[in-house]
């Protein structure tokens, strides 16, 4: 169908009479959508679907239980006709034309005076696509645009600031930008400010508009140039300026990421905050090295710690996996403590540096040997250490046998 003579509009139907002629699938879908939009819906049909019957019983829809009659469109702003009778649909269209009422004519777009697009709603954005009278084509295009918006592939930023602003604590995953969630990407597409950690996926910054403020608050081991209370103040200050603030963190915000502290600070300041979970490196980096943290017959549980924690309080068995974050610098001390606590010196250990990135490197050994091997290759952060029998499942371990 040619687009000539067509003019796209969004109609405010709330509080206005809309008539739906018919009680089948198309009429049901249209009537319920109109009810959701606040229209005063009258359905004209001898028989209606169960869904429409429920809406009638709730008082959401006025039902005229009969066939269409002239005069049913009196006072209407819009009519949808979708009956099984071409003659009735044609009569409705003729009456609507005479009364200057826009008519959606099911199955006959050529003779309709209005067309309903395929619609998707993403947050406060509404996407409406017309397929030139082809409903399937419109739906396919709508789904494609909606998927791009959901994934953050299209810009979602407001041109004006939010009245109150808000903060999103977004888990960036273990390193590969492809492991960032679609919700996280969508919020980045909306962001006015991005406050990023050292271990967050910095590659996504290239996708931001040039006027997005980026603040790097990355910490190195034992070196925190921007203390946590100042990071909290940055989040609150920018949000109070009416900006969308994304706090982009490595892994998951709640796994040794101090996300809980930032959440509390924002809430106490009266700033709206959302938490977007991320793929935690505690599990993902091990998986990237071919190591499942649990495996039937080998390990039934796992413990995630930092090297700052008292590791000897973890279950002392090769059948229980220990995952150490931020511990490569204290690896020798950790191994000595574990052996002193009764762990078998031959317990397998793996160090995975720069996991889930092109620079990933896996080094394996035992509690006795791993510290020396780490020193020999100059192992350095970011690195995850996995201790337990599951390490024997990794290709790196098997290559040494």
Order of alpha helices (4+ residues) and beta strands (2+ residues): beta-alpha-beta-alpha-beta-beta-alpha-beta-beta-beta-alpha-beta-alpha-beta-beta-alpha-beta-alpha-beta-alpha-beta-beta-alpha-beta-beta-alpha-beta-alpha
